[in-house]
Amino acid sequence: MSSLYRFPPFTEQVLANGINLICIPDGEQDGFVIMHQFPFGRFSDPEGKEGCADLTFGLMQKGIDGVDPEKFPEIFEHAGATLFSDVSEEYSVLGVRMLSGFWEKLLPLFFGMLTRPSFMQSELSRLQREMVTAIQAEQVEPSVIAHHHFNAEIAGKQHPAGRFHSVKSAGSIRLNDIKTFFSTYVQPARSIIVAAGKFDESELKKMIESHIGQWNTGLSVNSEYAPALELKPSGLRFVEKTDSTQATLIIGHEAPGEKYPERNALILANYTLGGGNFSSRLMSRIRSESGKTYGIHSQIVMQKQMGMFTIATSTQNNQARTVIKGILDTLKEFAGDGITQEELDNARKYYIGNMAFQLEGISNVAEKVLWLRSNGLSESYIENYDTLLNAITLDKVNEVIRNIFKPDNLKVVVVGKRNEILPQLSTLGTFKVFHFRDPL
């Protein structure tokens, strides 16, 4: 069977300072994107100074030594280019998208953000104010509250997944903290550069060698990949928020990470349970049949080693117990009996078809290559994706379901009006009760 997708030809080499450089020329589009990924993210934030990684990458884009700080953003803006960063839990990316005719002008400035950012106090203060405003808005959102309490229950403060940005942590970060964080983590070793689009590869390599080829050659880099979470007993939390108009629910438990050998069987299983929109069991039974919620979904959130399985929804206050019972009954049946061949076939069709949309355009191709290399995979993983999924048997998926989904180890978090919801839940067990403003 021929592959559904093939990557365009590309070259790959490791520079003397440890950067893995990947060039993906594509002359059919008049665009160019470069992304530089580092093996650290929010999990590397110092305890008590959560927000450091986000603020560092935000500040790197505000100017470099030797260039007028007022003119720096204008140079990119007038070229129609877009600077961007993406800080996740274990990886961070700095990048720029532009028309191909501007790459020779703009890349020296891009590389300057990596080697000589100006780190101005005025810009840090502005970014901190923006972060604090965003945190204050999030802190009253029931879904955010529920997720924070779920993470606190499942991970605890001893694990980086159990620590969160707060007004206090964001406000405590000083310019020296940013500089220390930058010098510790923003290093070339084990980082990856992907350049994709219309460009002269030999000229690009010369420019990279000239600007960052000798950048910190021989230095190692710290990184923080969170350890896997051990499966713990069930836990129940109720978070009081008197102005909530609905009950917001998060139910789940610990799960494996990206390195799990049966990762693909696990995502196929989750699609059937709650990842497949209207075709999933949870949507069919909780929303379509009983009409108790507008939407419900499950997902497996995976980092390199650790993962979390969650089911999220909201419902009317007086339906909280009914919805939770429906979820528990569905999950117990799922974990005990597994899925059918028809459900597996539908899940496979979705993921095989969806992969093509993940690979449209040079930016998506660059992002997919970054994901592959971050997880130690070659491009053949994507090119043979349909074959990989079609080889997964129903017995294997149901074996994974029995091994991973544990109804007896669920953590349940409910956010809402205490007097209308909590009395319904007494048959589920004893809930630890919090106020939504309680520190975690």
N, C-alpha and C positions, 0 to 999 in steps of 0.2 A: 504493500500500500504506500502510495506517495505521501510525503509530509504535507500537512495543511499549511505550513509556514516555513520559510527559510530566511534566516538572517542574511542581510547583504554581506558581502565579503568585508572582513575587517582585520586589522593587525593588532597585536598585543605584545607589549614588552614591559619589563620591570626596570625602572631607572635605578641609578646608583644609590639614590636616597630612599629607595623602597616604594616609590609610587608605581602602581600598576597602570600603565597608559594604554588605553584602548581607543583606536581611531576607526570610525565607521563612515567612510566617505559615501555621500549620496548626492550625485550631481543632478538628480531629477527635481530637487526642491531648492528654492532660492533661500534657504534658511540654514542657520547654524546654531547648535546648542553645545555647551560644555558644562559638565557637572563634575564636581570634585567631592567624593564621599569619604568621610572619616569614620573609623570604627568606634565611635562613642556617641552618646546622646544624653537625654535627661537622666538616665540612670547613673551618669557620672557626676551629676550635680553634688557639690559638697553638702552634707547633711546640715540643715538649717539655712542653706542658701539655695534652695530649689528655685530655678529660674536662670541659673548661671549660663547654661548652654544656650538657651534661647536668646538671652541678652548679648552673649558674645557674638553669635552669628548675626544678630541684628545690628550690632555696633560695627562689625567688620564691613558692612555695606555702606557706612556713612562717610567714608573718606580714607585716604591714605596719605602718608607723609610725602611731602613734595608737590602736592596738588591742592589748589585752593578748595577748601571744603564747600564753598558755595557753588563752585563750578563742577565739582565731581559728579553729583547726580545729574546735572544738566547735560554732561557729555553723553551719558547713556540715554537720557530722555530724548535728546535731539537726534539720536541715531535710531530711535524707535526700539531700543533694546530694553529688556526686562531683567533686572537682577532679582534673584530669589534665593531663599534658603528653606530647607525642610529639616527641622530637628525632631526626630522621633526618639523612642526610648533608648535604642542602642546604636543608632546611626545618625549622622548629620551630613547634609548636602549643601554646598554652596554652588550656585550656577548662574548662567546668563544665557538668554535667548536673544537672537538678533538676525537681521538679514545678513547673508553671507558676505556682502561687500564691506562690512564693518569689523570683521573679526581681527584683522591685523591692527586696527586702531584701538580696539577695546580690550583685547586680551592682556596687554601689559598692565592695564589698570586692574583687571580681574586678578592677575597674579600678585599685584601689589597688595590686595586685600588679604592675601595669605601670608605675605612676608613682612609687610610694613603698615598695618592698619594704624590709623591715627589715634583711635580710642579717645575721643573728646568727652570731657565730663558733661558738657551741655547736652550732647546727644544721649549719653547714658541716662541722664535725669529725665529726658523726654521719653525714652523708651520705657523707663521704670514707671512713669506715670501712666502710660498706655497699658502696661502689663497689669498694674494695680487696678485700673478701671475695668479691664477685662475679667480679672479674678473676682472683683466685687460683683460683677454681673453674673458670673458663673455660680457663685456661692449661693445664690437664691434659686437656681434652676433645679427642680426636683430630680431630673435625670442625672445631672452632674453630682448632686448630693448622694444619690443612690449608688452611683459608680464609685465614688470616693469611699463610701462606707463598705461597699463590697470588697474593694481592694484592701482596705484596712482590716477587714475580717479575714480575708484569705491570705494576706501576706504579712501584715504587721509592719511596724516601723523598722524592724531589723532588716527588712528586704526593701530594695529600692522601689519596687512596685507599690509599696505602702506609704510612700512619701509624696507630697503634692506641693505644687506652687501655692503659696499663701501670700496675703498682703504683707505679713511680717517677714517672710523669707525674701520676697522680691525687694522689699524696702531695705533689707540689711545688706544687700550686695553693694560693694564699693568698687571703684575703678581698679584698685589693686587686685581685688578678687577676679575681675575680668581678665586682667593681664596675666595673673598666675594661671587661671584656667586655660587661657589661650596658649601660653607657652608650654603647658603640660600636655595638652591634648591635640591642638591643631599642629600636627607634625606629619611629615610625608610618609613615614614608615607605615606600611599596610593600608595606605589610602589608595583610592581608585579614581582615576580621571577617565571619563568617557567623553570624547568629542565626536559629534555626529552631524552630518549635513554636507553642505557644499563648501569645501575648503581644499587647499593644497597641502597634502599630508606631510611632504618633506619640509615645507616652510613652517608648518605648525610645530613639528618636532624640533626644528631649530629654535623656534621662539620659546618653547617649553624648556629646552635645555639651557637657553640663555637666561631665562628669568627665574626658573625654580629647579634647574637640574642639579645645582650644588646646594640647594636649601637643606640645611641640617643633615647632610650626608652622614650616615653611620649612627644616628640617634634612634633609639627605640621610642615607642609610644605607649602610654597607658591606655587601657580601655576597660570597660565594665560591661560584661555580659552577665545578666542576672542569673543566679542559679535556679534550677528547677524547683518548683514548689512541691513539697511533700503533701500527699493527700491527708487531710485532717478531718476530724469529726464534723458533723453538721453544726451550723451556727445561725442564730436568728437575731436580727436587728430591726428595731422600729425607730424611725427618725421622725420626730414630731415637727410638722410645719403647718401651722393652723390656717394659713391662707391658701393652702393647696385645694384645688377644685377636684382633684382626682387622687387615687392611690397609684403611686409609681413603684414598680416592682423590678428587682433584679434577683435572679435565681441562678445558681451555678456552682462550679467547684473548680479545682485545679485541673490542668490539662498539660499535655506535652508541648514542646516547642517545635521550631522548624526542623530540628535535627531528628525528630521522631521518624523512624524508618518507614512507618505506614502512614505518613502525612496525607498522602493523596486519598487513601481509603477513609481517613478520618474526615476530610472535607466533603467527600461524597456522602458520608453518613449524616453529617450536620446539615447538608443541603436538604435532605429528606425530612429531618426533624423540624428545622426552623429557618434555614437559610434560603429557601426557595420561594420566598414570597407566597403567592396564593396557592402554589402547589405543595407547600410544606404541611406537615401534619398539624403543627401548632396553629398556623393560620387557618387551616380548614376547620379545626375543632373549636378553637377558642374564639375566632372571629366570625368565620362564615356560618358555622352551624349554630353557635349559641349567641352570637352577636354581643359578646361581653367586652370587646375592645375594638378600636379602630385598626390596630396593627400589633403584631407580636413577631419577634424574630430571635433566632439563636445564632451565636457565632463562636468560633474558636479564635481567640486573639493569641497569636504566636510571636514570641521573641525567639532568640537563637536556641536557648535551652528551656525557658519557662513558657507556659501558656495558661490561658484561662478559658473555661467554657461558661458562657453566660446566656441566659434567656431574659429578654427585656420587654416590658409592656407597661401600659397604664390602663386603668379602668375606673368606673364610678366607685365611690367610696363603699357603697353598700354591696358591691360585687367582689370585693377584694378576696374574701375567703373562697368564693366560688371559682374565681379565676385561678388562684393558687392551687386549689384542688384539681382543677382541670389540667393545669401544667404538670403537676406531680403525677397524675394518672397517666397522662400521655407519655411522660418520660419513663415511667416504670414499664409501661408496655413496650416502648421503644428499646429500652435497655435489656428487657427480658426476651423479647421475640425477634428483635432486629427488623430489617426491612425486606421488602419483596424484590424480585427480579425486575419488575416493572419500575419500581421506584429507583433502583440502581441505574437502570437504562436511562431514565429521565434525567437523573443527576449528571450522568456522564455526558449526555447530549448538551446540557447547559454549559458545563465547563469547557468542553471542546469547542463549542461555538463561540463562547465568550472570549476565549483566548485570542481570536482574531482581532477583536475590538481593542484588546489591551496592547496591540502591536501596530496600531495605526499611527503614522507620523514619526518623525525622527526623535522627538522627545520621549514618546512612549517606548521606542526601541532602546534608547539610551537608559531609561529607567529600568527596563527589563534586564538589560545586560548587567547593570549594577546589582540588581537583586540576585541574579545567577551567581556572579562572582562572590558576593557577600556570603552566599551559602555554599560555596565550593562546588558549583555546578557549571557544566559546559553548556553551550548553546544547543547541544543535541537534546537536552532535557525538554526544551520548548519545541524543537523541531519534531520530536517524537512524542509529543504530549498526548496525542490521540491514541497512539499505540500503548503508552504507559497506562492510561486510564482504562482502555479496553481490556487490558490484561488483568485488571483487578476483579477478582471473582466475588460473587455474592457471599460465599463462605468467609472470605477474607474480611469483607466489610463488616459482617455480623460478628466475627471474632473481635475486631477492633472495637465495635460497639460494646461488647461484653467487657472488654478490658478497660475501656476509658470512661464510659458513662456510668456514674455511681449515684443512684438516687438516694442512697443512705448517707451520703456525705455532702448533701447540698447546703450551701449557705444562702439564706433568704434575707433580703433587705427590702423593707417597705417604707416609703416616705409618704406622709399625709397627715390628715387630722386624727389625732390620737383618740378622741372620744367616739368618733364614727367608725374607726377601722380596727383599733387594737382589740376591743372586746370580741370581734369575730374570729380572732386568730388564736384563741386560747387552746383550741384542740390541737394546734400544730406544735405546741411546746411553749417554753418560757422565752420571751423576747427580751433582749437587752434594749433599754429605751434611751434614746438620745434626743437632744434638741438639735435642730439643723445648724445652729451657730456654735455648737460645741466643737472645740478644736480636736483634730484627729492626730 
